Amino acid sequence: MTTSESGEAGVDAPEDAERTYAVVLDSLPHGRPEDDRPQYKKSPLAYALGESAFRLLELTLGDDADVSIGDRVVVDPAGERDGVERYREVEYDDLSNAATSELEYVVEEIVDREERRFVDFYNEAQPITLRLHQLNLLPGIGKKLRNDVLDERKRDPFERFADLEERIAGLHDPKGVLVDRIIEELRDDDLKYQTFVGDDT
């Protein structure tokens, strides 16, 4: 479990590096609809996706929190939070319908914003077993495309998604296949290989 998901702040990292963000998928100002307790006993909630390790989170919000879908909020360290009182990890099936609908857009936004991090997956992916490579976990990447990526990155590391598209014939949407794989890992936490969700690096 990463520092960002445990609720404990790191102590040795620089101040900016300690900050961990999540993007809001849905806001429930009156709590969960299925919660039958009186309204005064229910806290406002939000569902969010952690940026670093793609953890699904339920945020408990303060009564005066101003949080909307798409907002980027600090979840760690606790002293940096604004409106978020606490959080816990949840499963895909725990999400509201609105949060589920928003998930793909938010994953795509994170991949766009951190393009270098995800392009480097293509530069740094390694074999998992003698027969299976991390690149083969991406939808639509078979032996030929995998070998093309490995050959090309030896010549020169990829700089951008556009670079991958230009240099690897047949790899038409390198960003999209990453997004699809992340969504698959979020939906099915029993997958044998989790490459992005819960990745502590």
Accessible surface in RSA format (square Angstrom, percent):
REM  Atomic radii and reference values for relative SASA: ProtOr
REM  Chains: A
REM  Algorithm: Lee & Richards
REM  Probe-radius: 1.40
REM  Slices: 20
REM RES _ NUM      All-atoms   Total-Side   Main-Chain    Non-polar    All polar
REM                ABS   REL    ABS   REL    ABS   REL    ABS   REL    ABS   REL
RES MET A   1   143.52  74.3  83.52  55.3  60.01 142.9  70.33  59.8  73.19  97.0
RES THR A   2    18.63  13.3  13.11  13.3   5.52  13.2  18.61  25.0   0.02   0.0
RES THR A   3    69.23  49.2  57.94  58.7  11.29  26.9  27.92  37.5  41.31  62.4
RES SER A   4     5.76   4.9   4.63   6.2   1.13   2.6   4.57   9.7   1.19   1.7
RES GLU A   5     8.97   5.2   0.75   0.6   8.22  19.6   0.00   0.0   8.97   7.3
RES SER A   6    52.25  44.2  23.43  31.3  28.82  66.4  23.50  50.0  28.75  40.3
RES GLY A   7    34.29  42.3   0.00   N/A  34.29  42.3  13.39  36.7  20.90  46.8
RES GLU A   8   125.40  72.0 120.88  91.5   4.51  10.7  41.06  79.4  84.33  68.9
RES ALA A   9    42.13  38.7  21.06  32.5  21.07  47.9  21.17  29.8  20.96  55.5
RES GLY A  10    27.61  34.0   0.00   N/A  27.61  34.0  23.57  64.7   4.04   9.0
RES VAL A  11   133.21  87.7 102.18  92.5  31.03  74.8 105.66  91.8  27.55  74.7
RES ASP A  12   136.38  95.5 102.93 102.5  33.44  79.1  40.91  96.3  95.46  95.2
RES ALA A  13    44.06  40.5  27.85  43.0  16.22  36.9  33.50  47.2  10.56  28.0
RES PRO A  14   100.02  72.9  86.50  78.9  13.52  49.1  99.78  82.4   0.24   1.5
RES GLU A  15   118.21  67.9 104.42  79.0  13.78  32.8  43.24  83.6  74.97  61.2
RES ASP A  16   107.67  75.4  95.51  95.1  12.16  28.8  35.42  83.4  72.25  72.1
RES ALA A  17    68.31  62.8  32.10  49.5  36.21  82.4  44.36  62.5  23.94  63.4
RES GLU A  18    36.67  21.1  29.53  22.3   7.14  17.0   6.01  11.6  30.66  25.0
RES ARG A  19    64.87  27.2  51.36  26.2  13.51  32.2   4.79   6.5  60.08  36.4
RES THR A  20    16.86  12.0  13.59  13.8   3.27   7.8   6.60   8.9  10.26  15.5
RES TYR A  21    54.13  25.3  51.78  29.5   2.36   6.1  29.59  22.2  24.54  30.2
RES ALA A  22     0.00   0.0   0.00   0.0   0.00   0.0   0.00   0.0   0.00   0.0
RES VAL A  23     0.04   0.0   0.04   0.0   0.00   0.0   0.04   0.0   0.00   0.0
RES VAL A  24     0.00   0.0   0.00   0.0   0.00   0.0   0.00   0.0   0.00   0.0
RES LEU A  25     0.00   0.0   0.00   0.0   0.00   0.0   0.00   0.0   0.00   0.0
RES ASP A  26    16.16  11.3  16.16  16.1   0.00   0.0   0.00   0.0  16.16  16.1
RES SER A  27    31.56  26.7  17.55  23.4  14.01  32.3  10.49  22.3  21.08  29.5
RES LEU A  28    18.89  10.5  15.56  11.1   3.33   8.4  18.89  13.3   0.00   0.0
RES PRO A  29    84.74  61.8  73.40  66.9  11.34  41.2  74.70  61.7  10.04  62.4
RES HIS A  30   122.86  67.1 120.68  83.9   2.18   5.6  87.53  90.2  35.32  41.1
RES GLY A  31     6.69   8.2   0.00   N/A   6.69   8.2   1.42   3.9   5.27  11.8
RES ARG A  32    59.93  25.2  59.10  30.1   0.83   2.0  12.77  17.5  47.16  28.6
RES PRO A  33   115.49  84.2  82.62  75.3  32.87 119.5  93.61  77.3  21.88 136.0
RES GLU A  34   123.67  71.0  99.81  75.5  23.86  56.8  72.49 140.2  51.18  41.8
RES ASP A  35    26.49  18.6  15.46  15.4  11.03  26.1  12.78  30.1  13.71  13.7
RES ASP A  36   141.05  98.8 105.43 104.9  35.61  84.2  42.00  98.9  99.05  98.8
RES ARG A  37   122.60  51.5 112.75  57.5   9.86  23.5  53.02  72.5  69.58  42.2
RES PRO A  38    66.62  48.6  54.18  49.4  12.44  45.2  66.48  54.9   0.14   0.9
RES GLN A  39    89.81  50.2  79.37  58.0  10.44  24.8  60.07 127.9  29.73  22.6
RES TYR A  40   179.43  83.8 139.39  79.3  40.04 104.2 120.85  90.8  58.58  72.2
RES LYS A  41   111.47  54.4  91.08  55.9  20.38  48.5  44.63  40.2  66.84  71.2
RES LYS A  42    32.98  16.1  21.72  13.3  11.25  26.8   2.84   2.6  30.13  32.1
RES SER A  43    43.22  36.5  37.01  49.4   6.20  14.3   8.25  17.6  34.97  49.0
RES PRO A  44    15.41  11.2  15.35  14.0   0.06   0.2  15.35  12.7   0.06   0.4
RES LEU A  45    13.36   7.4  13.36   9.6   0.00   0.0  13.36   9.4   0.00   0.0
RES ALA A  46     0.00   0.0   0.00   0.0   0.00   0.0   0.00   0.0   0.00   0.0
RES TYR A  47     7.79   3.6   7.79   4.4   0.00   0.0   0.74   0.6   7.05   8.7
RES ALA A  48     0.00   0.0   0.00   0.0   0.00   0.0   0.00   0.0   0.00   0.0
RES LEU A  49     0.00   0.0   0.00   0.0   0.00   0.0   0.00   0.0   0.00   0.0
RES GLY A  50     0.58   0.7   0.00   N/A   0.58   0.7   0.58   1.6   0.00   0.0
RES GLU A  51     9.38   5.4   9.38   7.1   0.00   0.0   4.48   8.7   4.90   4.0
RES SER A  52    47.87  40.4  43.43  58.0   4.44  10.2  45.20  96.2   2.67   3.7
RES ALA A  53     0.11   0.1   0.11   0.2   0.00   0.0   0.11   0.2   0.00   0.0
RES PHE A  54     0.03   0.0   0.03   0.0   0.00   0.0   0.03   0.0   0.00   0.0
RES ARG A  55    49.43  20.8  47.72  24.3   1.71   4.1   5.15   7.0  44.28  26.8
RES LEU A  56     9.58   5.3   5.29   3.8   4.29  10.8   5.29   3.7   4.29  11.6
RES LEU A  57     0.18   0.1   0.18   0.1   0.00   0.0   0.18   0.1   0.00   0.0
RES GLU A  58     7.76   4.5   6.70   5.1   1.05   2.5   0.00   0.0   7.76   6.3
RES LEU A  59     0.00   0.0   0.00   0.0   0.00   0.0   0.00   0.0   0.00   0.0
RES THR A  60    11.83   8.4  11.83  12.0   0.00   0.0   0.95   1.3  10.88  16.5
RES LEU A  61     6.51   3.6   4.53   3.2   1.98   5.0   4.53   3.2   1.98   5.3
RES GLY A  62     8.58  10.6   0.00   N/A   8.58  10.6   8.04  22.1   0.54   1.2
RES ASP A  63   136.94  95.9 102.23 101.8  34.71  82.1  38.63  90.9  98.31  98.0
RES ASP A  64   136.79  95.8 107.04 106.5  29.75  70.3  50.36 118.5  86.43  86.2
RES ALA A  65    29.83  27.4   0.73   1.1  29.10  66.2   5.50   7.7  24.33  64.5
RES ASP A  66   134.65  94.3 107.68 107.2  26.97  63.8  38.13  89.7  96.52  96.3
RES VAL A  67    17.77  11.7   4.45   4.0  13.31  32.1   4.45   3.9  13.31  36.1
RES SER A  68    58.31  49.3  55.46  74.0   2.85   6.6  30.11  64.1  28.20  39.5
RES ILE A  69    80.28  45.7  58.68  43.7  21.60  52.1  58.68  42.3  21.60  58.6
RES GLY A  70    35.33  43.6   0.00   N/A  35.33  43.6  18.85  51.7  16.48  36.9
RES ASP A  71    52.12  36.5  47.39  47.2   4.72  11.2  13.46  31.7  38.66  38.6
RES ARG A  72   114.81  48.2  86.38  44.0  28.43  67.7  29.00  39.6  85.80  52.0
RES VAL A  73    17.13  11.3  13.07  11.8   4.06   9.8  17.13  14.9   0.00   0.0
RES VAL A  74    22.68  14.9  18.96  17.2   3.72   9.0  18.96  16.5   3.72  10.1
RES VAL A  75     0.59   0.4   0.59   0.5   0.00   0.0   0.59   0.5   0.00   0.0
RES ASP A  76     0.18   0.1   0.18   0.2   0.00   0.0   0.07   0.2   0.11   0.1
RES PRO A  77    19.13  13.9  19.10  17.4   0.03   0.1  19.13  15.8   0.00   0.0
RES ALA A  78    61.98  57.0  47.49  73.3  14.50  33.0  47.70  67.2  14.28  37.8
RES GLY A  79    80.48  99.2   0.00   N/A  80.48  99.2  43.75 120.0  36.73  82.3
RES GLU A  80    65.62  37.7  48.44  36.6  17.18  40.9   8.36  16.2  57.26  46.8
RES ARG A  81    43.89  18.4  20.26  10.3  23.63  56.3   4.65   6.4  39.24  23.8
RES ASP A  82   127.12  89.0 112.73 112.2  14.39  34.0  36.47  85.8  90.66  90.4
RES GLY A  83    26.30  32.4   0.00   N/A  26.30  32.4  16.27  44.6  10.03  22.5
RES VAL A  84     7.94   5.2   0.11   0.1   7.83  18.9   0.26   0.2   7.68  20.8
RES GLU A  85    99.39  57.1  76.18  57.6  23.21  55.3  33.39  64.6  66.00  53.9
RES ARG A  86   139.09  58.4 138.72  70.7   0.37   0.9  57.38  78.4  81.71  49.5
RES TYR A  87    29.80  13.9   4.98   2.8  24.82  64.6   7.16   5.4  22.65  27.9
RES ARG A  88   125.43  52.7 119.84  61.1   5.59  13.3  64.25  87.8  61.18  37.1
RES GLU A  89    61.13  35.1  41.39  31.3  19.75  47.0  21.86  42.3  39.28  32.1
RES VAL A  90    14.21   9.4   0.24   0.2  13.97  33.7   4.64   4.0   9.57  26.0
RES GLU A  91    95.05  54.6  93.61  70.8   1.44   3.4  42.87  82.9  52.18  42.6
RES TYR A  92    40.27  18.8  36.10  20.5   4.17  10.8  27.11  20.4  13.16  16.2
RES ASP A  93   133.07  93.2 101.55 101.1  31.52  74.5  36.51  85.9  96.55  96.3
RES ASP A  94    70.07  49.1  53.23  53.0  16.83  39.8  14.61  34.4  55.46  55.3
RES LEU A  95    16.03   8.9   0.00   0.0  16.03  40.3   0.00   0.0  16.03  43.1
RES SER A  96    28.10  23.7  16.58  22.1  11.53  26.6  28.10  59.8   0.00   0.0
RES ASN A  97   133.03  91.7 126.11 121.9   6.92  16.7  32.90  79.2 100.14  96.8
RES ALA A  98    46.15  42.4  34.29  52.9  11.86  27.0  41.72  58.8   4.43  11.7
RES ALA A  99     0.00   0.0   0.00   0.0   0.00   0.0   0.00   0.0   0.00   0.0
RES THR A 100    48.96  34.8  39.78  40.3   9.18  21.9  32.93  44.2  16.03  24.2
RES SER A 101    76.65  64.8  58.88  78.6  17.77  40.9  42.20  89.9  34.46  48.3
RES GLU A 102    46.59  26.8  46.59  35.3   0.00   0.0   0.04   0.1  46.55  38.0
RES LEU A 103     2.84   1.6   2.84   2.0   0.00   0.0   2.84   2.0   0.00   0.0
RES GLU A 104    86.13  49.5  85.53  64.7   0.61   1.5  18.77  36.3  67.37  55.0
RES TYR A 105   151.30  70.6 145.07  82.5   6.22  16.2  98.32  73.9  52.97  65.3
RES VAL A 106     2.82   1.9   2.66   2.4   0.16   0.4   2.82   2.4   0.00   0.0
RES VAL A 107     0.00   0.0   0.00   0.0   0.00   0.0   0.00   0.0   0.00   0.0
RES GLU A 108    65.36  37.5  65.36  49.4   0.00   0.0  11.24  21.7  54.12  44.2
RES GLU A 109    69.11  39.7  62.85  47.5   6.26  14.9  36.19  70.0  32.92  26.9
RES ILE A 110     0.00   0.0   0.00   0.0   0.00   0.0   0.00   0.0   0.00   0.0
RES VAL A 111     0.00   0.0   0.00   0.0   0.00   0.0   0.00   0.0   0.00   0.0
RES ASP A 112    73.68  51.6  59.95  59.7  13.73  32.5  21.24  50.0  52.44  52.3
RES ARG A 113   100.52  42.2  65.16  33.2  35.36  84.2  58.31  79.7  42.21  25.6
RES GLU A 114    48.04  27.6  41.17  31.1   6.87  16.4  26.14  50.6  21.90  17.9
RES GLU A 115    32.65  18.7  30.80  23.3   1.86   4.4  12.85  24.9  19.81  16.2
RES ARG A 116   105.92  44.5 101.80  51.9   4.12   9.8  80.78 110.4  25.14  15.2
RES ARG A 117    81.76  34.3  64.67  33.0  17.10  40.7  52.39  71.6  29.38  17.8
RES PHE A 118     3.17   1.6   3.14   1.9   0.03   0.1   3.17   1.9   0.00   0.0
RES VAL A 119     0.00   0.0   0.00   0.0   0.00   0.0   0.00   0.0   0.00   0.0
RES ASP A 120    36.80  25.8  36.80  36.6   0.00   0.0   6.85  16.1  29.95  29.9
RES PHE A 121    24.33  12.2  17.98  11.1   6.35  16.5  23.92  14.5   0.41   1.2
RES TYR A 122     0.00   0.0   0.00   0.0   0.00   0.0   0.00   0.0   0.00   0.0
RES ASN A 123    24.26  16.7  10.42  10.1  13.84  33.3   9.17  22.1  15.09  14.6
RES GLU A 124   110.00  63.2 101.66  76.9   8.35  19.9  41.09  79.5  68.91  56.3
RES ALA A 125     2.21   2.0   0.00   0.0   2.21   5.0   1.86   2.6   0.35   0.9
RES GLN A 126    98.58  55.1  98.58  72.0   0.00   0.0  45.27  96.3  53.32  40.4
RES PRO A 127    88.82  64.7  69.01  62.9  19.81  72.0  69.01  57.0  19.81 123.1
RES ILE A 128    57.44  32.7  25.39  18.9  32.05  77.3  30.65  22.1  26.79  72.7
RES THR A 129    64.78  46.1  50.44  51.1  14.33  34.2  58.22  78.2   6.56   9.9
RES LEU A 130   191.19 106.5 151.97 108.7  39.22  98.6 155.65 109.3  35.54  95.6
RES ARG A 131   222.48  93.4 196.25 100.0  26.23  62.5  74.87 102.3 147.61  89.5
RES LEU A 132    50.10  27.9  48.12  34.4   1.98   5.0  49.26  34.6   0.84   2.3
RES HIS A 133    11.83   6.5  11.68   8.1   0.15   0.4   9.77  10.1   2.06   2.4
RES GLN A 134    49.10  27.5  49.10  35.9   0.00   0.0   3.05   6.5  46.05  34.9
RES LEU A 135     0.00   0.0   0.00   0.0   0.00   0.0   0.00   0.0   0.00   0.0
RES ASN A 136    34.73  24.0  16.14  15.6  18.60  44.8  10.95  26.4  23.78  23.0
RES LEU A 137    24.74  13.8  15.52  11.1   9.21  23.2  18.45  13.0   6.29  16.9
RES LEU A 138     2.42   1.3   0.29   0.2   2.14   5.4   0.29   0.2   2.14   5.7
RES PRO A 139    50.97  37.1  37.19  33.9  13.78  50.1  49.46  40.8   1.51   9.4
RES GLY A 140    74.64  92.0   0.00   N/A  74.64  92.0  44.65 122.5  29.98  67.2
RES ILE A 141     8.99   5.1   0.64   0.5   8.35  20.1   1.27   0.9   7.72  21.0
RES GLY A 142    38.32  47.3   0.00   N/A  38.32  47.3  34.64  95.1   3.68   8.2
RES LYS A 143   146.82  71.6 137.01  84.1   9.81  23.4  79.40  71.5  67.42  71.8
RES LYS A 144   146.12  71.3 137.68  84.5   8.45  20.1 119.90 107.9  26.22  27.9
RES LEU A 145    27.00  15.0  26.21  18.7   0.79   2.0  26.21  18.4   0.79   2.1
RES ARG A 146    40.18  16.9  40.18  20.5   0.00   0.0   2.06   2.8  38.12  23.1
RES ASN A 147    51.75  35.7  51.17  49.5   0.57   1.4  17.32  41.7  34.43  33.3
RES ASP A 148    38.04  26.6  35.85  35.7   2.19   5.2  10.54  24.8  27.50  27.4
RES VAL A 149     0.01   0.0   0.01   0.0   0.00   0.0   0.01   0.0   0.00   0.0
RES LEU A 150    36.06  20.1  36.05  25.8   0.01   0.0  36.06  25.3   0.00   0.0
RES ASP A 151    67.40  47.2  64.01  63.7   3.39   8.0  12.68  29.9  54.71  54.6
RES GLU A 152    37.18  21.3  37.18  28.1   0.00   0.0   5.87  11.4  31.31  25.6
RES ARG A 153    42.91  18.0  33.09  16.9   9.83  23.4   6.45   8.8  36.46  22.1
RES LYS A 154   167.22  81.6 131.45  80.7  35.77  85.2  90.53  81.5  76.69  81.7
RES ARG A 155   172.23  72.3 134.85  68.7  37.38  89.0  64.71  88.4 107.52  65.2
RES ASP A 156    82.56  57.8  82.01  81.6   0.55   1.3  16.20  38.1  66.36  66.2
RES PRO A 157    70.17  51.1  69.54  63.4   0.63   2.3  69.80  57.6   0.38   2.3
RES PHE A 158     0.00   0.0   0.00   0.0   0.00   0.0   0.00   0.0   0.00   0.0
RES GLU A 159    98.56  56.6  92.93  70.3   5.63  13.4  42.59  82.4  55.97  45.7
RES ARG A 160   140.36  58.9 140.36  71.6   0.00   0.0  43.81  59.9  96.55  58.5
RES PHE A 161    16.39   8.2  16.39  10.2   0.00   0.0  16.39   9.9   0.00   0.0
RES ALA A 162    63.63  58.5  56.97  87.9   6.65  15.1  59.19  83.3   4.44  11.8
RES ASP A 163    31.47  22.0  26.25  26.1   5.22  12.3  13.72  32.3  17.74  17.7
RES LEU A 164     0.00   0.0   0.00   0.0   0.00   0.0   0.00   0.0   0.00   0.0
RES GLU A 165    85.98  49.4  69.98  52.9  16.00  38.1  14.68  28.4  71.30  58.2
RES GLU A 166   153.82  88.3 117.47  88.9  36.35  86.5  44.99  87.0 108.83  88.9
RES ARG A 167    62.12  26.1  37.60  19.2  24.52  58.4  35.64  48.7  26.48  16.0
RES ILE A 168     1.60   0.9   0.14   0.1   1.45   3.5   0.90   0.6   0.69   1.9
RES ALA A 169    85.32  78.4  66.50 102.6  18.82  42.8  76.78 108.1   8.54  22.6
RES GLY A 170    40.72  50.2   0.00   N/A  40.72  50.2  22.10  60.6  18.63  41.7
RES LEU A 171     5.49   3.1   4.50   3.2   0.99   2.5   4.80   3.4   0.70   1.9
RES HIS A 172   146.23  79.9 130.60  90.8  15.63  40.0  91.31  94.1  54.92  63.9
RES ASP A 173    76.38  53.5  73.53  73.2   2.85   6.7  27.34  64.4  49.03  48.9
RES PRO A 174     0.72   0.5   0.72   0.7   0.00   0.0   0.72   0.6   0.00   0.0
RES LYS A 175    46.10  22.5  46.10  28.3   0.00   0.0  23.67  21.3  22.43  23.9
RES GLY A 176    14.65  18.1   0.00   N/A  14.65  18.1  14.59  40.0   0.05   0.1
RES VAL A 177    24.73  16.3  24.58  22.3   0.15   0.4  24.58  21.4   0.15   0.4
RES LEU A 178     0.00   0.0   0.00   0.0   0.00   0.0   0.00   0.0   0.00   0.0
RES VAL A 179     5.46   3.6   5.46   4.9   0.00   0.0   5.46   4.7   0.00   0.0
RES ASP A 180    71.83  50.3  65.26  65.0   6.57  15.5  14.53  34.2  57.30  57.1
RES ARG A 181    14.10   5.9  14.10   7.2   0.00   0.0   0.15   0.2  13.96   8.5
RES ILE A 182     0.00   0.0   0.00   0.0   0.00   0.0   0.00   0.0   0.00   0.0
RES ILE A 183    10.95   6.2  10.95   8.2   0.00   0.0  10.95   7.9   0.00   0.0
RES GLU A 184    69.50  39.9  66.79  50.5   2.70   6.4  28.20  54.5  41.30  33.7
RES GLU A 185     0.94   0.5   0.00   0.0   0.94   2.2   0.00   0.0   0.94   0.8
RES LEU A 186     9.93   5.5   2.73   1.9   7.20  18.1   4.01   2.8   5.91  15.9
RES ARG A 187   142.24  59.7 119.06  60.7  23.19  55.2  33.09  45.2 109.16  66.2
RES ASP A 188    60.36  42.3  57.24  57.0   3.12   7.4  21.11  49.7  39.26  39.1
RES ASP A 189    84.52  59.2  64.26  64.0  20.26  47.9  29.55  69.5  54.98  54.8
RES ASP A 190   126.86  88.9  99.32  98.9  27.54  65.1  31.85  74.9  95.01  94.8
RES LEU A 191    42.20  23.5  31.06  22.2  11.13  28.0  34.21  24.0   7.99  21.5
RES LYS A 192   171.96  83.9 134.63  82.6  37.33  88.9  91.08  82.0  80.88  86.2
RES TYR A 193    56.15  26.2  52.11  29.6   4.04  10.5  45.17  33.9  10.98  13.5
RES GLN A 194    65.77  36.8  35.06  25.6  30.71  73.1  33.89  72.1  31.88  24.2
RES THR A 195    17.79  12.7   5.78   5.9  12.01  28.6   8.72  11.7   9.07  13.7
RES PHE A 196    13.29   6.7  12.01   7.4   1.28   3.3  12.92   7.8   0.37   1.1
RES VAL A 197    26.51  17.4  19.82  17.9   6.69  16.1  19.82  17.2   6.69  18.1
RES GLY A 198    19.69  24.3   0.00   N/A  19.69  24.3   6.12  16.8  13.57  30.4
RES ASP A 199    51.11  35.8  41.08  40.9  10.03  23.7  12.23  28.8  38.88  38.8
RES ASP A 200    88.59  62.1  57.29  57.0  31.29  74.0  28.18  66.3  60.41  60.2
RES THR A 201   144.59 102.8  91.44  92.7  53.15 126.7 110.12 147.9  34.47  52.1
END  Absolute sums over single chains surface
CHAIN  1 A    11067.5       8743.7       2323.8       5429.3       5638.2
END  Absolute sums over all chains
TOTAL         11067.5       8743.7       2323.8       5429.3       5638.2
